[in-house]
C-alpha cells in the first residue's frame, strides 16, 4: 500500500489512477468470438466453452431436473438468508415504481409518460472461484418487478459441467425464465445475436472479468444495450478518530478479495487512524482464505491523509468511487456533499457487504469513475419511458401555427404541410 500526506490537486490524477489493463489484445479475441458466434451459433459457443472453460458442451440449457436437484443441495440456512435478502431487495426496488406523469401543455394538448418493461433481458453471472448468486438477486428481482417477459441467465460451468447449486436455487426463486451453462465472451455474443439454443436479448446486465467487460461494450455495436461500462471493483472509505480501525480494515479487505485488480482507498484527517488501520489489515489478512488475491489488491491500496474535510470531499468527488463508506463524526457533511458515488454506506455499522447482499440496495454499480455520469442498476434499468400525446381540434389550432413557422424555418416543408393540411381542413369545415 502507498501513503500520501495532503497531496496537491495536480497529483490527484496520478495518485488515484485505477489499476486497469490494456484491452487491445482482449478486443481482438472478442471480435473473433463474436464473428464466429454470429455465423455458427451454438457450434461456436461450444467450441469456445471447451477452449476457455475446459468443458465439452452437450446441452447448453440447464434442465428442470438439474435445477430441482440443485435446490435440494442448498442448505436451509442459506435458503433463508437468500430469502431475507430477496425480501429486502424487493421492498427497495418496488418503492422505486412511479405512476404515469400527465400534463396538459396547452388547451387541447395532453402529454403523458408511461414506463414499459424491456421485454427480453440477459443476465451474466460469474462463476468460477466465487459464484455470485447474490448478483442474481440484484438483477432478476428488479427485472421481475419491472415485468420483463424473458429473463435469460448465462453462467460458466465448472469443469464437470455443473452450475453452483446456490445459483440455480436463486435463479428459480427470482423468476429467471431460462438458464444456460455458458460463460465468457461466447455467452455475451450468444445473447447479442441469438443462437438455436440461446435467445437474443435487448439488454445485457451483470459483472465479469475484462473479457466479459469488453464483450458487453462490443455488444452495443449490434443494437444491444448494457447496464453500464464496468471495470474492477473499488471502494473508498473516509474515516476519522470516531471510526473503528478494525471495521475499516475489514471493509478494505472485503473489497480487495474480489480480485487482484480491485482498488481500495482510505481517506482520513487522522494520522493515528491510518496507522491503526494498517496494523489491522496486516493482522486480518493472515486469516483470509483468499489471502493471495486480497494481498495483490492491497498493493494498489492508497492511504491518503488530508488536513481538511472540505479538501477530502473534493478528492472523493474527483475520484467517484463505486462504493463509498463514511465513518466520521460529521457524517452529514460527507453524505450531503457527495456528488459522485455508486452507493454510499453511512456509519460504523454499515459495511459494504450489507449492500452486496441483504440491505436492499443494488450492488451492480458504476466503476472506474463512471459514477460521475452513470447510476447503479435500479428498477428503471429494466424499463423504458414512453411518451404519448393526444391533440384535440382546439389543441392543433393552438399550437399548429407555431409548428408551421418552426418547420418552415428549418426548411422541412413536409413537416409544415402535415399541420397545414389539418388546419385547412378545419377552416373549410
C-alpha positions as CSV (number, residue, x, y, z in Angstrom):
1,X,0.0,0.0,0.0
2,X,1.1,3.6,-0.6
3,X,0.6,6.5,1.7
4,X,0.2,10.2,0.8
5,X,0.1,13.2,3.0
6,X,-2.2,16.1,2.0
7,X,-1.4,15.7,-1.8
8,X,-1.8,18.7,-4.0
9,X,-4.6,18.7,-6.5
10,X,-2.3,18.3,-9.5
11,X,-1.2,15.0,-8.0
12,X,-4.7,13.5,-7.6
13,X,-4.9,12.0,-11.1
14,X,-1.6,10.1,-10.7
15,X,-2.4,9.0,-7.1
16,X,-5.9,7.8,-7.8
17,X,-5.1,6.0,-11.1
18,X,-7.0,2.8,-11.3
19,X,-5.0,-0.4,-11.9
20,X,-6.6,-1.0,-15.3
21,X,-5.0,-3.1,-18.0
22,X,-4.6,-2.5,-21.7
23,X,-7.6,-4.0,-23.6
24,X,-6.2,-4.1,-27.1
25,X,-5.4,-7.8,-27.1
26,X,-8.8,-8.6,-25.5
27,X,-10.6,-6.7,-28.2
28,X,-9.1,-8.8,-30.9
29,X,-10.3,-12.0,-29.1
30,X,-13.7,-10.5,-28.6
31,X,-14.1,-9.6,-32.3
32,X,-13.1,-13.2,-33.3
33,X,-15.5,-14.9,-30.9
34,X,-18.4,-12.5,-31.9
35,X,-17.8,-13.2,-35.5
36,X,-17.9,-16.9,-35.1
37,X,-20.9,-16.9,-32.8
38,X,-22.8,-14.7,-35.3
39,X,-22.3,-17.1,-38.2
40,X,-22.0,-20.5,-36.4
41,X,-24.2,-20.1,-33.4
42,X,-24.2,-23.0,-30.9
43,X,-21.2,-24.6,-32.6
44,X,-19.1,-21.6,-31.9
45,X,-20.4,-21.3,-28.3
46,X,-19.4,-25.0,-27.7
47,X,-16.0,-24.5,-29.3
48,X,-15.1,-21.6,-27.1
49,X,-16.6,-23.1,-24.0
50,X,-14.3,-26.1,-24.4
51,X,-11.3,-23.8,-25.2
52,X,-11.8,-21.3,-22.3
53,X,-13.6,-23.4,-19.7
54,X,-12.2,-26.9,-20.4
55,X,-15.7,-28.3,-20.7
56,X,-17.3,-30.0,-23.7
57,X,-20.9,-28.9,-24.1
58,X,-23.6,-31.4,-24.9
59,X,-26.5,-29.3,-23.8
60,X,-26.4,-25.6,-23.2
61,X,-29.7,-25.4,-21.4
62,X,-29.9,-26.3,-17.7
63,X,-32.7,-28.7,-17.4
64,X,-35.6,-28.6,-14.9
65,X,-34.4,-31.8,-13.3
66,X,-30.9,-30.3,-12.7
67,X,-32.4,-27.2,-11.1
68,X,-34.6,-29.3,-8.8
69,X,-31.7,-31.5,-7.7
70,X,-29.6,-28.4,-7.0
71,X,-32.3,-26.9,-4.9
72,X,-32.2,-29.9,-2.6
73,X,-28.4,-29.4,-2.2
74,X,-28.7,-25.9,-0.8
75,X,-28.8,-25.8,3.0
76,X,-32.0,-24.5,4.6
77,X,-29.9,-21.8,6.4
78,X,-28.6,-20.5,3.1
79,X,-32.1,-20.6,1.6
80,X,-33.4,-18.5,4.4
81,X,-30.6,-16.0,4.1
82,X,-31.3,-15.7,0.4
83,X,-35.0,-15.2,1.0
84,X,-34.3,-12.5,3.5
85,X,-32.1,-10.7,1.0
86,X,-34.7,-11.1,-1.7
87,X,-37.4,-9.6,0.6
88,X,-35.3,-6.5,1.3
89,X,-34.2,-6.1,-2.3
90,X,-37.8,-6.4,-3.5
91,X,-39.0,-3.8,-1.0
92,X,-36.4,-1.3,-2.0
93,X,-37.0,-1.8,-5.8
94,X,-40.8,-1.9,-5.6
95,X,-40.6,1.5,-3.9
96,X,-38.9,2.9,-7.0
97,X,-42.0,2.4,-9.1
98,X,-43.5,5.6,-10.4
99,X,-47.0,6.5,-11.6
100,X,-47.9,7.9,-15.1
101,X,-46.9,11.5,-15.4
102,X,-49.6,13.5,-17.3
103,X,-49.9,17.3,-18.1
104,X,-51.9,19.4,-20.4
105,X,-49.2,21.6,-22.0
106,X,-51.7,23.8,-23.9
107,X,-55.5,23.7,-24.1
108,X,-56.3,20.5,-26.0
109,X,-52.8,19.2,-25.9
110,X,-52.4,16.3,-23.4
111,X,-48.9,14.8,-22.9
112,X,-48.1,11.9,-20.7
113,X,-45.3,9.4,-20.0
114,X,-45.6,5.8,-19.1
115,X,-43.0,3.1,-18.4
116,X,-42.8,-0.3,-20.1
117,X,-40.6,-3.2,-19.3
118,X,-37.8,-4.3,-21.6
119,X,-39.2,-7.5,-23.0
120,X,-36.0,-9.6,-23.1
121,X,-33.1,-9.1,-20.8
122,X,-29.9,-11.2,-20.4
123,X,-28.1,-11.6,-17.0
124,X,-24.5,-12.6,-16.9
125,X,-23.5,-14.2,-13.6
126,X,-19.8,-15.0,-13.0
127,X,-18.9,-18.5,-11.7
128,X,-15.5,-19.9,-11.0
129,X,-13.9,-19.4,-7.6
130,X,-16.7,-17.0,-6.5
131,X,-20.1,-17.9,-7.9
132,X,-22.0,-14.7,-7.5
133,X,-25.5,-15.9,-6.8
134,X,-26.1,-12.6,-5.0
135,X,-25.9,-10.8,-8.3
136,X,-29.0,-12.8,-9.5
137,X,-30.9,-11.2,-6.7
138,X,-29.7,-7.8,-7.7
139,X,-30.7,-8.3,-11.4
140,X,-33.6,-10.8,-11.6
141,X,-35.6,-9.3,-8.7
142,X,-36.0,-5.8,-10.3
143,X,-36.4,-7.5,-13.8
144,X,-39.3,-9.4,-12.4
145,X,-40.8,-6.4,-10.7
146,X,-40.5,-4.4,-13.9
147,X,-42.4,-7.1,-15.8
148,X,-39.7,-8.4,-18.2
149,X,-41.2,-11.3,-20.1
150,X,-37.9,-13.1,-20.7
151,X,-35.1,-13.2,-18.2
152,X,-32.2,-15.2,-19.7
153,X,-29.3,-16.2,-17.4
154,X,-25.8,-17.3,-18.6
155,X,-23.2,-18.5,-16.2
156,X,-20.0,-20.5,-16.8
157,X,-19.9,-24.2,-15.9
158,X,-17.4,-25.9,-13.7
159,X,-15.0,-28.4,-15.3
160,X,-17.6,-31.2,-14.7
161,X,-20.3,-29.1,-16.4
162,X,-22.2,-28.3,-13.2
163,X,-23.6,-25.0,-12.1
164,X,-23.3,-24.0,-8.5
165,X,-26.5,-25.1,-6.7
166,X,-26.9,-21.7,-5.0
167,X,-27.0,-20.0,-8.4
168,X,-29.7,-22.4,-9.6
169,X,-31.8,-22.0,-6.4
170,X,-31.6,-18.2,-6.5
171,X,-32.5,-18.1,-10.2
172,X,-35.5,-20.3,-9.6
173,X,-36.6,-18.1,-6.6
174,X,-36.3,-14.9,-8.5
175,X,-38.2,-15.7,-11.7
176,X,-35.4,-16.4,-14.2
177,X,-37.0,-18.0,-17.3
178,X,-34.1,-19.8,-18.9
179,X,-30.6,-20.8,-17.6
180,X,-27.6,-21.7,-19.8
181,X,-24.3,-23.2,-18.8
182,X,-22.2,-20.7,-20.9
183,X,-19.7,-18.1,-19.7
184,X,-17.2,-15.6,-21.0
185,X,-17.2,-13.8,-24.4
186,X,-19.3,-16.5,-26.0
187,X,-22.1,-16.0,-23.6
188,X,-22.3,-12.3,-24.3
189,X,-22.1,-12.9,-28.0
190,X,-24.8,-15.6,-27.9
191,X,-27.2,-13.2,-26.1
192,X,-26.3,-10.5,-28.6
193,X,-27.1,-12.4,-31.8
194,X,-29.2,-15.3,-30.5
195,X,-28.5,-19.0,-31.4
196,X,-30.6,-22.0,-31.9
197,X,-30.5,-22.5,-28.1
198,X,-29.9,-19.1,-26.5
199,X,-32.4,-16.3,-27.2
200,X,-31.3,-12.9,-28.4
201,X,-31.9,-10.2,-25.7
202,X,-32.4,-6.4,-25.9
203,X,-30.2,-5.5,-22.9
204,X,-27.4,-7.3,-21.0
205,X,-26.7,-6.9,-17.3
206,X,-24.0,-8.2,-14.9
207,X,-20.4,-8.1,-13.9
208,X,-17.5,-10.1,-15.3
209,X,-13.8,-10.1,-16.0
210,X,-12.0,-7.9,-18.5
211,X,-13.1,-10.3,-21.4
212,X,-16.8,-10.0,-20.4
213,X,-16.5,-6.3,-19.9
214,X,-15.1,-5.7,-23.4
215,X,-17.6,-8.2,-24.8
216,X,-20.5,-6.2,-23.3
217,X,-19.2,-3.0,-24.7
218,X,-18.7,-4.7,-28.1
219,X,-22.3,-5.9,-28.0
220,X,-23.6,-2.3,-28.1
221,X,-22.4,-2.2,-31.7
222,X,-25.1,-4.6,-32.6
223,X,-28.1,-2.7,-31.1
224,X,-27.9,-4.4,-27.7
225,X,-27.9,-2.2,-24.6
226,X,-25.9,-2.9,-21.5
227,X,-26.3,-1.8,-17.9
228,X,-23.2,0.3,-17.7
229,X,-19.5,0.3,-18.5
230,X,-17.7,-1.7,-15.8
231,X,-14.2,-2.4,-14.6
232,X,-12.5,-3.8,-11.5
233,X,-14.4,-3.3,-8.2
234,X,-13.4,-0.5,-5.9
235,X,-14.1,1.0,-2.5
236,X,-13.2,4.3,-0.9
237,X,-13.6,4.8,2.9
238,X,-13.4,8.2,4.6
239,X,-12.8,7.9,8.4
240,X,-11.7,9.8,11.4
241,X,-10.9,9.0,15.0
242,X,-14.6,8.1,15.6
243,X,-14.1,5.1,13.3
244,X,-13.3,1.6,14.5
245,X,-9.9,0.7,12.8
246,X,-10.8,-3.0,12.7
247,X,-14.1,-2.3,11.0
248,X,-12.4,-0.1,8.4
249,X,-9.7,-2.7,7.7
250,X,-12.3,-5.4,7.3
251,X,-14.2,-3.2,4.7
252,X,-11.0,-2.6,2.7
253,X,-10.1,-6.3,2.7
254,X,-13.7,-7.3,1.8
255,X,-13.3,-5.3,-1.4
256,X,-9.7,-6.4,-2.0
257,X,-10.7,-10.1,-2.1
258,X,-12.8,-9.6,-5.2
259,X,-9.7,-9.6,-7.4
260,X,-6.1,-8.7,-7.7
261,X,-7.1,-5.6,-9.8
262,X,-9.6,-4.3,-7.2
263,X,-8.7,-0.9,-5.7
264,X,-9.3,0.3,-2.2
265,X,-8.7,3.8,-0.9
266,X,-8.7,5.2,2.7
267,X,-9.0,8.9,3.2
268,X,-8.6,10.4,6.7
269,X,-8.0,13.5,8.6
270,X,-6.3,11.4,11.4
271,X,-2.8,10.0,11.1
272,X,-3.4,7.8,14.1
273,X,-6.4,6.2,12.4
274,X,-4.3,5.4,9.3
275,X,-1.6,3.8,11.4
276,X,-4.2,1.7,13.3
277,X,-5.9,0.5,10.1
278,X,-2.6,-0.5,8.6
279,X,-1.9,-2.8,11.5
280,X,-5.4,-4.2,11.4
281,X,-5.1,-5.0,7.7
282,X,-1.8,-6.9,8.3
283,X,-3.4,-8.9,11.1
284,X,-6.7,-9.7,9.3
285,X,-5.1,-10.6,6.1
286,X,-3.5,-13.6,7.6
287,X,-6.9,-15.1,8.4
288,X,-8.4,-14.8,4.9
289,X,-8.8,-17.9,2.7
290,X,-8.4,-15.6,-0.4
291,X,-5.3,-14.0,1.1
292,X,-3.2,-14.2,-2.1
293,X,-5.8,-12.3,-4.1
294,X,-6.5,-9.7,-1.4
295,X,-2.8,-9.2,-0.8
296,X,-2.3,-8.3,-4.5
297,X,-5.2,-5.8,-4.4
298,X,-3.8,-4.3,-1.2
299,X,-0.7,-3.4,-3.2
300,X,-2.9,-0.9,-5.0
301,X,-4.3,0.4,-1.8
302,X,-4.0,4.2,-1.2
303,X,-3.9,5.7,2.3
304,X,-4.4,9.5,1.9
305,X,-4.1,11.9,4.8
306,X,-6.0,15.2,4.4
307,X,-5.9,18.2,6.7
308,X,-9.4,19.5,5.9
309,X,-12.7,17.7,5.4
310,X,-13.5,20.1,2.6
311,X,-10.5,19.1,0.6
312,X,-11.1,15.4,1.4
313,X,-14.6,15.7,0.0
314,X,-13.3,17.4,-3.1
315,X,-10.9,14.5,-3.7
316,X,-13.6,11.9,-3.2
317,X,-15.9,13.6,-5.7
318,X,-12.9,13.8,-8.1
319,X,-12.4,10.0,-7.7
320,X,-16.1,9.0,-8.0
321,X,-15.9,5.7,-6.1
322,X,-18.1,2.7,-6.8
323,X,-18.6,2.1,-3.1
324,X,-18.2,4.9,-0.6
325,X,-18.2,4.3,3.2
326,X,-18.5,7.2,5.7
327,X,-17.2,6.6,9.2
328,X,-16.8,10.1,10.6
329,X,-18.3,12.1,13.4
330,X,-19.5,14.7,10.9
331,X,-21.1,12.1,8.6
332,X,-23.8,14.5,7.3
333,X,-21.0,16.7,5.8
334,X,-20.0,13.8,3.6
335,X,-23.4,12.3,3.0
336,X,-24.9,15.6,1.9
337,X,-21.8,16.7,0.0
338,X,-21.1,13.6,-2.0
339,X,-21.9,14.0,-5.7
340,X,-20.1,11.1,-7.4
341,X,-20.5,7.6,-5.9
342,X,-22.3,4.4,-6.9
343,X,-23.6,3.5,-3.4
344,X,-23.0,5.2,-0.1
345,X,-22.7,3.5,3.3
346,X,-23.0,5.6,6.4
347,X,-21.8,4.8,9.9
348,X,-19.6,2.2,11.7
349,X,-22.2,-0.5,11.3
350,X,-22.9,-0.1,7.6
351,X,-20.3,-2.3,5.9
352,X,-20.1,-2.5,2.1
353,X,-21.0,-6.2,2.4
354,X,-24.5,-5.2,3.5
355,X,-25.2,-3.6,0.2
356,X,-23.6,-6.5,-1.6
357,X,-26.1,-8.9,-0.1
358,X,-29.1,-8.0,2.0
359,X,-29.7,-4.4,2.9
360,X,-31.9,-4.0,-0.2
361,X,-29.9,-1.6,-2.4
362,X,-28.4,-2.8,-5.6
363,X,-24.7,-3.9,-5.8
364,X,-24.4,-3.6,-9.6
365,X,-22.7,-0.2,-9.7
366,X,-20.6,2.0,-12.0
367,X,-16.8,1.6,-11.6
368,X,-13.7,3.2,-13.0
369,X,-15.0,6.8,-12.3
370,X,-18.3,6.2,-14.2
371,X,-20.2,7.1,-11.0
372,X,-19.7,10.7,-12.3
373,X,-22.3,10.1,-15.0
374,X,-23.9,6.7,-14.5
375,X,-26.4,5.3,-11.9
376,X,-26.2,1.9,-10.4
377,X,-28.8,-0.7,-11.6
378,X,-32.3,0.1,-10.4
379,X,-35.9,-0.6,-11.4
380,X,-35.7,1.9,-14.2
381,X,-32.8,0.0,-15.7
382,X,-35.2,-2.7,-16.8
383,X,-37.8,-0.3,-18.2
384,X,-38.2,2.3,-21.0
385,X,-40.0,5.6,-20.6
386,X,-42.5,6.1,-23.5
387,X,-44.1,9.5,-24.2
388,X,-47.7,9.9,-25.5
389,X,-49.6,12.9,-26.8
390,X,-53.3,13.3,-27.7
391,X,-54.2,16.5,-29.5
392,X,-57.8,17.8,-30.0
393,X,-59.1,20.2,-32.6
394,X,-58.6,23.0,-30.1
395,X,-55.1,21.8,-29.5
396,X,-53.9,21.7,-33.1
397,X,-55.4,25.1,-33.7
398,X,-53.5,26.4,-30.6
399,X,-50.0,25.0,-31.5
400,X,-50.3,24.5,-35.2
401,X,-49.2,28.0,-36.4
402,X,-46.1,27.7,-34.2
403,X,-45.3,24.3,-35.7
404,X,-45.7,25.7,-39.2
405,X,-43.3,28.6,-38.6
406,X,-40.7,26.4,-37.0
407,X,-40.8,23.7,-39.7
408,X,-40.5,26.3,-42.4
409,X,-37.6,28.0,-40.7
410,X,-35.8,24.6,-40.7
411,X,-36.6,24.0,-44.3
412,X,-38.8,21.0,-43.7
413,X,-41.8,21.7,-45.9
414,X,-43.4,18.2,-45.4
415,X,-43.4,18.8,-41.7
416,X,-45.2,22.1,-42.2
417,X,-47.7,20.5,-44.6
418,X,-48.7,17.8,-42.1
419,X,-50.0,20.6,-39.9
420,X,-51.2,23.0,-42.7
421,X,-53.5,20.3,-44.2
422,X,-55.2,19.8,-40.9
423,X,-55.7,23.5,-40.2
424,X,-57.0,24.0,-43.7
425,X,-59.4,21.1,-43.3
426,X,-60.7,22.6,-40.0
427,X,-61.1,26.0,-41.6
428,X,-63.1,24.7,-44.5
429,X,-65.4,22.9,-42.1
